[in-house]
Amino acid sequence: MSGLFDGTPLERSVTCHVCEMPLDQCACPRGVTGEVLLPKDQLARVSREKRRKGKTVTIITGLDPVASNLDAILANLKSSCAAGGKINDGTIEIQGDHRERAMLILRDYGYPAKMSGG
């Protein structure tokens, strides 16, 4: 990777503006565009939806699927809510009404979570 002042005595690698590590060593979460997208910058919306036969599902939207580890969040939600769930088109779905618990878990991860809908 080329850096600043490439080929001169002042040469140095390009660094991340958040962690100040070289970009090839940076572990900051990045979105689809390549920009650093921290959890505090992603507004998670937690809602409830009625499905067929009166089943209730908790839906979590607003998380970037590239910058967020949706699999880890889903695993934590499923184990703490003792319910099934899946990732569907970048949204997390948990069986049952677990909005309050989901909001607490998302806030523990650093996401500003808000309840939406009824």
LUMLUM-43020 format. One record per residue (C-alpha): chain; residue in one letter; y, x negated, z negated. Coordinates in pm, 1 decimal, decimal comma, m for minus. Layout:
<nodes>
node chaine = A; residu = A; py = Y; px = X; pz = Z
...
</nodes>
This chain:
<nodes>
node chaine = A; residu = M; py = 0,0; px = 0,0; pz = 0,0
node chaine = A; residu = S; py = 340,4; px = m136,1; pz = 86,5
node chaine = A; residu = G; py = 597,5; px = m156,1; pz = m183,8
node chaine = A; residu = L; py = 966,1; px = m209,6; pz = m235,4
node chaine = A; residu = F; py = 1107,8; px = m524,0; pz = m75,1
node chaine = A; residu = D; py = 773,0; px = m583,0; pz = 97,6
node chaine = A; residu = G; py = 725,7; px = m946,8; pz = 200,7
node chaine = A; residu = T; py = 1009,5; px = m1086,2; pz = m12,1
node chaine = A; residu = P; py = 1008,6; px = m1259,4; pz = m352,4
node chaine = A; residu = L; py = 1136,9; px = m931,5; pz = m502,6
node chaine = A; residu = E; py = 829,1; px = m737,1; pz = m388,7
node chaine = A; residu = R; py = 688,3; px = m484,2; pz = m633,3
node chaine = A; residu = S; py = 463,2; px = m184,9; pz = m592,1
node chaine = A; residu = V; py = 587,7; px = 173,2; pz = m581,5
node chaine = A; residu = T; py = 551,8; px = 334,5; pz = m923,9
node chaine = A; residu = C; py = 519,1; px = 689,0; pz = m1051,3
node chaine = A; residu = H; py = 846,5; px = 822,6; pz = m1193,4
node chaine = A; residu = V; py = 664,3; px = 988,9; pz = m1485,3
node chaine = A; residu = C; py = 420,8; px = 725,8; pz = m1618,5
node chaine = A; residu = E; py = 572,8; px = 421,3; pz = m1442,0
node chaine = A; residu = M; py = 228,6; px = 299,8; pz = m1330,2
node chaine = A; residu = P; py = 162,8; px = 187,3; pz = m969,9
node chaine = A; residu = L; py = 80,0; px = 492,0; pz = m757,3
node chaine = A; residu = D; py = m278,4; px = 378,0; pz = m695,1
node chaine = A; residu = Q; py = m336,0; px = 365,9; pz = m1074,7
node chaine = A; residu = C; py = m136,0; px = 677,9; pz = m1165,8
node chaine = A; residu = A; py = m335,2; px = 961,4; pz = m1326,4
node chaine = A; residu = C; py = m54,4; px = 1219,7; pz = m1335,5
node chaine = A; residu = P; py = m157,1; px = 1564,8; pz = m1206,2
node chaine = A; residu = R; py = m21,2; px = 1622,4; pz = m857,3
node chaine = A; residu = G; py = 10,4; px = 1947,2; pz = m667,3
node chaine = A; residu = V; py = m67,4; px = 2023,0; pz = m305,2
node chaine = A; residu = T; py = 258,0; px = 1861,4; pz = m190,2
node chaine = A; residu = G; py = 183,9; px = 1537,0; pz = m376,1
node chaine = A; residu = E; py = 459,9; px = 1584,5; pz = m631,5
node chaine = A; residu = V; py = 380,5; px = 1544,0; pz = m1000,7
node chaine = A; residu = L; py = 312,0; px = 1889,2; pz = m1143,3
node chaine = A; residu = L; py = 272,2; px = 1881,7; pz = m1520,5
node chaine = A; residu = P; py = 125,9; px = 2175,8; pz = m1715,3
node chaine = A; residu = K; py = 468,1; px = 2256,8; pz = m1864,6
node chaine = A; residu = D; py = 597,9; px = 2318,9; pz = m1511,0
node chaine = A; residu = Q; py = 331,0; px = 2578,6; pz = m1424,2
node chaine = A; residu = L; py = 389,1; px = 2929,9; pz = m1558,2
node chaine = A; residu = A; py = 53,0; px = 3092,0; pz = m1627,7
node chaine = A; residu = R; py = 37,8; px = 3471,1; pz = m1608,1
node chaine = A; residu = V; py = m235,6; px = 3644,9; pz = m1806,7
node chaine = A; residu = S; py = m310,7; px = 4002,8; pz = m1709,8
node chaine = A; residu = R; py = m579,9; px = 4266,1; pz = m1747,0
node chaine = A; residu = E; py = m741,8; px = 4455,1; pz = m1464,4
node chaine = A; residu = K; py = m980,0; px = 4749,7; pz = m1462,0
node chaine = A; residu = R; py = m1268,5; px = 4712,4; pz = m1220,0
node chaine = A; residu = R; py = m1542,6; px = 4948,2; pz = m1108,7
node chaine = A; residu = K; py = m1733,8; px = 5143,2; pz = m1368,6
node chaine = A; residu = G; py = m1450,9; px = 5087,5; pz = m1617,5
node chaine = A; residu = K; py = m1512,4; px = 4714,2; pz = m1664,8
node chaine = A; residu = T; py = m1213,5; px = 4511,6; pz = m1783,2
node chaine = A; residu = V; py = m1136,2; px = 4162,5; pz = m1650,5
node chaine = A; residu = T; py = m877,1; px = 3913,6; pz = m1776,3
node chaine = A; residu = I; py = m698,1; px = 3746,8; pz = m1483,9
node chaine = A; residu = I; py = m508,9; px = 3415,1; pz = m1511,1
node chaine = A; residu = T; py = m277,0; px = 3327,6; pz = m1222,8
node chaine = A; residu = G; py = 2,2; px = 3079,6; pz = m1162,1
node chaine = A; residu = L; py = m196,4; px = 2757,9; pz = m1210,0
node chaine = A; residu = D; py = m199,0; px = 2505,3; pz = m927,7
node chaine = A; residu = P; py = m564,8; px = 2454,3; pz = m829,9
node chaine = A; residu = V; py = m505,9; px = 2091,8; pz = m728,1
node chaine = A; residu = A; py = m295,7; px = 1976,5; pz = m1024,7
node chaine = A; residu = S; py = m492,1; px = 2172,4; pz = m1287,5
node chaine = A; residu = N; py = m853,8; px = 2122,6; pz = m1385,0
node chaine = A; residu = L; py = m949,0; px = 2488,1; pz = m1346,0
node chaine = A; residu = D; py = m1318,3; px = 2414,6; pz = m1407,8
node chaine = A; residu = A; py = m1247,9; px = 2268,0; pz = m1753,0
node chaine = A; residu = I; py = m1011,2; px = 2551,5; pz = m1843,3
node chaine = A; residu = L; py = m1269,4; px = 2807,1; pz = m1729,8
node chaine = A; residu = A; py = m1546,1; px = 2640,5; pz = m1931,7
node chaine = A; residu = N; py = m1329,4; px = 2638,8; pz = m2244,6
node chaine = A; residu = L; py = m1230,7; px = 3003,2; pz = m2195,3
node chaine = A; residu = K; py = m1589,1; px = 3114,5; pz = m2135,1
node chaine = A; residu = S; py = m1720,4; px = 2939,5; pz = m2445,8
node chaine = A; residu = S; py = m1440,4; px = 3049,5; pz = m2677,9
node chaine = A; residu = C; py = m1441,4; px = 3410,8; pz = m2552,3
node chaine = A; residu = A; py = m1823,2; px = 3428,5; pz = m2533,7
node chaine = A; residu = A; py = m1792,7; px = 3590,1; pz = m2192,4
node chaine = A; residu = G; py = m1869,0; px = 3516,1; pz = m1831,1
node chaine = A; residu = G; py = m1611,6; px = 3419,9; pz = m1576,7
node chaine = A; residu = K; py = m1538,4; px = 3255,2; pz = m1245,2
node chaine = A; residu = I; py = m1269,6; px = 3098,2; pz = m1030,9
node chaine = A; residu = N; py = m1173,1; px = 3322,2; pz = m740,3
node chaine = A; residu = D; py = m912,0; px = 3200,4; pz = m487,1
node chaine = A; residu = G; py = m726,8; px = 2984,2; pz = m739,7
node chaine = A; residu = T; py = m727,6; px = 3246,8; pz = m1015,3
node chaine = A; residu = I; py = m944,7; px = 3246,6; pz = m1325,8
node chaine = A; residu = E; py = m1130,9; px = 3566,8; pz = m1410,2
node chaine = A; residu = I; py = m1291,3; px = 3625,9; pz = m1751,6
node chaine = A; residu = Q; py = m1506,2; px = 3930,2; pz = m1822,3
node chaine = A; residu = G; py = m1351,3; px = 4155,4; pz = m2086,9
node chaine = A; residu = D; py = m1005,3; px = 4185,4; pz = m2238,0
node chaine = A; residu = H; py = m930,5; px = 3838,6; pz = m2380,6
node chaine = A; residu = R; py = m559,3; px = 3812,2; pz = m2304,3
node chaine = A; residu = E; py = m445,1; px = 3693,5; pz = m2647,9
node chaine = A; residu = R; py = m716,0; px = 3429,6; pz = m2679,5
node chaine = A; residu = A; py = m658,4; px = 3310,4; pz = m2321,2
node chaine = A; residu = M; py = m286,6; px = 3272,0; pz = m2390,8
node chaine = A; residu = L; py = m356,3; px = 3062,1; pz = m2701,2
node chaine = A; residu = I; py = m596,5; px = 2835,0; pz = m2512,1
node chaine = A; residu = L; py = m354,7; px = 2790,4; pz = m2222,6
node chaine = A; residu = R; py = m74,5; px = 2704,7; pz = m2462,9
node chaine = A; residu = D; py = m304,3; px = 2446,2; pz = m2627,5
node chaine = A; residu = Y; py = m340,7; px = 2285,7; pz = m2282,9
node chaine = A; residu = G; py = 39,7; px = 2279,1; pz = m2252,5
node chaine = A; residu = Y; py = 88,4; px = 2568,0; pz = m2007,6
node chaine = A; residu = P; py = 367,3; px = 2816,5; pz = m2084,5
node chaine = A; residu = A; py = 162,3; px = 3139,8; pz = m2072,1
node chaine = A; residu = K; py = 304,5; px = 3489,8; pz = m2049,4
node chaine = A; residu = M; py = 135,2; px = 3825,1; pz = m2054,5
node chaine = A; residu = S; py = 193,6; px = 4037,5; pz = m1747,7
node chaine = A; residu = G; py = 92,7; px = 4388,1; pz = m1652,4
node chaine = A; residu = G; py = m46,9; px = 4647,5; pz = m1888,1
</nodes>
